[in-house]
Amino acid sequence: MAIDPSQFHLHNVTDTCSVWNVLSSSTLYRAAVAAKCSFCVTGFVDYECLAKPRTLPNDSSRELQRRLQEARRAGQFEVHSCSIADLQVIGLLESRKRLGKGELSSIAFAMGRGLAVLTDDQGARKLSAATGAHPTQTTPHLHGWLIFTRRLDDADHCNVLSQHQQMEGCLAPHLQDAYVLALQCARNALSTPE
């Protein structure tokens, strides 16, 4: 999925993986909030993040849960219930892709409200984009947009990568690719035709 780092929808329905990826870097998260990005989750995602028993909880997962609870107290990652119509859409989407309820509920909730879906799951991205009813975005796209709009600089980029890896995140190569693309787009935007 190609991204345009010059564009990013500010209001996002976030699935479980993206909650953890956004919160894995305090630098990325603070810049996103300062740029007026908002994130919400469905009840299914809330359950997966905070209530669902974990087989092997570790320090990183406990820290991410703590960060999510702190972000909630600050008004981010508000929990929304799915409507009957959303649940019917989830049923239809389930037959098209084998995804978890968190991803499906995020797509269905966003579809019904014209919000963007923020997902780092490849199957969920494909399904969300195929519905065509709303923007589909990723954490690397968010990172690239923050670089392009100069809300993050080169030093911040290094911090984002380091913090993400410390929380056992696996998006570092994609964050790096988004960074390079954002710099190329920024350079192209500054070029003047002769």
N, C-alpha and C positions, 0 to 999 in steps of 0.2 A: 504494500500500500504506500504510494508516494505521498509525501507530506508537503505542505506549503508553509514554511516557517514564518511567512509574513502574515498569516491568518490563523486565528485560534478563537474558538467560541468560548466565552467566559463561563457559561453556566453548564455544569456537567453532572450527569448521573454516572456515578463511579462504581465499577464492579470491584470485587474483593482484591484481585491482584493489583489493580491500579491504586486502590486505597493504600496498600502496603508500599507500592513503588513511589507514589507521591510523598508519602510520609518517611520514606527511607532516607531522604536527604532534607535536613532542616533548612539548608540553603535554598533548595528548589522550592520547598513548601512555602517558606517566608516570601520569596520573590513572587510566587503565584498569587498568594493572598494580597500582597502589596499591589499587584497588577489587577486586582478586583476579580480574580477567578473565584468561583464558588463551586463547591462540591457537595453533592447529596448522595445518599444511598437508599436502597429499598430495605424493607424489613428482612428480606432474605439475605442480603449482603451484610446487614447488621448482625444477624445470627451467625453467619459464617465467620465474621471478624471477631466477635466478642463472646458468643455463647457456645458455639459448636466445640465439643471436646477435641483437643489436639492430641495426636498419638505421641509425639515427642516434642513438647514445648521446650524452647531454648531461650537464651537471654535475648536474642534478636526479636523473636516473636513476642515475647513479653514486653520489650521496649516499644515495639510498634503498636501494640495494644494500648500501652500507656499514652503514646503520642496521639492515638486516635481519640482516646477519652479526653485528653487535654484540648485537642482541636474542637471537639464537641462543645466543651465548656466555652470556647471562644466563638461558637456559632457556626462552625463548619461541619460538614458531613452530617447534616440533618437527616434524620430517618423519615422516610415516607412510606406509607402503606400502599400496596397495590390495590386498585379498584377491581371490581368484577370484570370490567372490560379488559384491564391489564392481564388478569388471570386467564381470560379466554385467549388473548394474544400469546401468552406464554405457552398455552396448550398447543396452539398452531405452530409456534416456533420450535417447540420440542420435537415435533415430527420431522423438522427439516435438518436439525443438527443435534448431536449429542453433547449438550453443554449443561453446566450446572444451573441450578435455580437462580443463583446470584447473577450470572451473566444474562440469562434469559429475562429475569425480572428487570434488570437495568435497561435492556433493550426495549422491552415492552413499555416500561414507565416513560422512557425518553420519547418513544414513538407517539404516545398519547398526548405529549405536552410540548413537542417541538424542541426538546432540549438535546444537547450533544451527549453522546455516550463516550465515556473515557474508559477504554479497556486495553489491556496489554495481552490479552488472550487472542491468538491468531484466528481460531475458529469463531470466536465472538465478534471479532473485527469484520470478518468476511460476512457473517450473517447480518450484522448491524448495517454494513454498507449495502448489502443486497436488498434490504428493506427500503432503502432510499428515502426514508421519511425524515431523516435527521442526520446531522453531522456525526461522524465517528472519528474519534481522536485517540491518541496514545500518550503515555508519559514522555517518550522521546520527542513527540511533536510539541508538547508543552515546553519541554526543555529548549528545543530549537527556537520556538517563538520567543521565549524569554531572552535567549541570546540575540536573536534578530532585533528585538525591540530594545536591546541594551539594558534590560533589567537584570541580566547576569553578564558578567565579563569573563575573561579567560581564567582568572584565578577562581572565580565562582564555579566555573565549569569543572576545574580540577577538584574542588571541594565536593561538588555534586557526585562526581564519579567515586571519590574516596568514601564519602558517607554512604552511598548506595551499596558499595561493596562491603563495607563494615557491617551493614545490616543483612548481608548474605543475598543481596539483590543480584539478578542475572542480566540486567539490561545495559550494562556498561558499554558493550560494542554498539548498541543501538543509540545510546545517548551520545556516544562519540560521533557516530554517523550523522545524527541530527545537528550536532554542533558544527561539523564541517559544512553541511548543507546550509545552515543558517549563515555562516560566514560567507559562503559563496553567493548566496542570495543578497546579503547586505552589500557585498562588493559590487554585484551586478546592478543593484538599485542606485548605487552612487555613480556608476559609470554614465557618462553623458554621450549620446550619439554624436558622431562627427558630422 
